Amino acid sequence: MDARDIIRKPLVTEKTNDLIGENKYSFMVDLKANKTQIKDAIEKIFKVKVLAVNTMRVEGKFARMGRFRGQRPDWKKAVVTLAPGSRIEFFEGV
């Protein structure tokens, strides 16, 4: 898998913005990716040093559209802790 296939998109919420102060960044990642693959992908894409990766599976919510019911897809979230002095410029302007 390519690094850009593993990292789907960054997550930008109020809670994740608070974590940036602790040098932690959040991403939506591929469901099949493990922590070492996520670490290597972040280091390759953003050229930073990763100390730790925490992952969690998020189950998709049930959704209704009128009388039709469905379910949003499951996804995986990764919270990446960077080494002191490292930062990702992409998140700084958000």
N, C-alpha and C positions, 0 to 999 in steps of 0.2 A: 504494500500500500504506500502511496505517496503521502508526504506530510500534509499536503493540502486536502487529501481525502479524509484524513483523521480528524483534523480541526475543521468543524463545520462553520461555526461563527462565534464571535465573542458575545458574551451576555452582559448587557448594560442595564442594570436596575439600581434602585437606591441602595439596596443591600450590597451589591457588588461594588458600587462606588465607595462605600465605607471600607470595604476590604482592601481597596487599592492603597489606603494609608498604611496597612500592615504588609504591603508588598505582595498581595495575593490577587490574582487575576482569574476570572471565570470564563469558561468556554463551553459551548455545546460541541460534543465530540461524537464520533462514530460509536455505535452500540458495541461493536466487536473489538474496539481498541482497548488495550491494557495500559497500565500506568507507564511502563517503560516506553511504549510506542508514543504515548502522549508527550512524555518528557522529551524524547528525541525530536518529535515534530515541532514543539514549541522552541527548542533550542535552534533548530535548523531555520525555521521561518523568521523568528524575531531576533536571533543572534544574542541570546541572553543565557545566563546560567540558572538552571532550575534546581532548587533544593528538594522540594517535595511535591507530590501530586496526590490529591484526594479526589476520589470519584464517587458518584452516586447515580443510580438509575432512577429516572422519574417516569412513573406510569402516566400514560395519556389519560386525559379526562374524558368522561362521556359527554357528548354534545348532542343537542337536539336542534333540528331545523324544522319547525312545524311538527308534523306527526312522524317525521323520519328521525331515527336515532342512529348515532354513529359513535366512533371513538377516535380521539386524536392519537397520533402515533406515540409510542414510548420513545424516550430519548435519554441520553447520558450527559451528565454535567461533570466537568472537571474544574477543580479549584487548584491553581498552580501557584506555589510559593517560590518566589525568586530570591536569589542571593542578595545580600545587602549591597546597595549601589547599582543594581540592575533595575531597569524599568522598561516598560513597553510604551513607546511613544504614541501608539495608536489610541490608547485609553486616556491620555493626558488631556486632550481637548474636549472630551465628552462631558 
